[in-house]
């Protein structure tokens, strides 16, 4: 039923919850102490204080970017799926595929909430790097990120249970809105979104190697 709900309502709820979770994580997990501990050896107290004040001044930009990034992702994923449908049976269903992407994105609410709960209840002694690198139920958690080559971090973060659930949700959405079988839906997700994701991962790895 969710895949046939009003698209505007789904997107509004999605953006609202995403912004709320980002605000919650920032409020509960990030403190001045984290920044002082992270930069104490490189910067003076006054310099760190200046960075914090500058961060507070431009904090609103981060909250504005949350819906922008989400809408961009939904548009790209919806475009990939609708293009695959068009190539398969000549029907370009961007609106339906955009809605599928919006519904499937709710899977990542759990990962965002899981990250907050992890650092509040389990790993209560953490630093800024721990916050940056941790992703719940990801392959990266099996390794010490400090010993890994930087270009390996992102793909290992991306290899997680929530990403797998996202693929399944996208496939089930195609079953609902396009009437394909679940097996074909998985294949279409892999050949469209999966191919695009692979290109993105390769690009991120290339940039990471180049910049480090």
Steps between C-alpha positions, in 0.01 A plus 500: 500500500786741578624483142163636383475777758520871418853582384505850650397366842764225491775744402392755761508237775830366371668841500353592838618181669843518334552858622374407847737204526795710383414766760458235770838343423672839504333603827555173688838385369706801397656721765776760526708248692515272197651777290747604768617140539526455122699817424685566826835392355470699177325822604504739792204542735408831336513349150273211600263744668491701176420187299214415734356851477525491123332160496211629711463802270465284189327201659176585320665420167534135603129477579411663167722252316324198654180535290703608195715186515198278561306646208804462274541137602129423452510663157806303390368167631155564351663587167708181500198280573272674250765480228534127565121460473503696176768278349316189617148578377496851355329671794669793673344510849711759677229607745435144618871420521569822690232395750658154530836660576339728762331212680811281488708781651317453831726198558780741583300652785590186691871537430500865609311417819723198558810720483361738760403216735837329453697798625249587770470152649787279383813688395462797729874580492556612142684763299428701188650235271280231652193707411623561147586139417236300683207359304268249671527138381759579233808307393716791618421408860695176452821698453698768679444800275833650613690214338307506171598682185268804473359388164360184660293678764204611288437168317519313832254746653269449205506123544239487775170335589297817439630536144391141433155574643487809280556288190224263610262792559576643156434161341175454691398850395549408134282194561229727640502782244616322184364147547837328449601185686716543810791321330480734201466793736827406672666470160370841393621662823843343456533604135380857557554626854775244563695605190468866593607429856805309378608797286452732798708276729779482242495880470516548879787251525687675218455842662606364838821356356569821306445730797694290751 
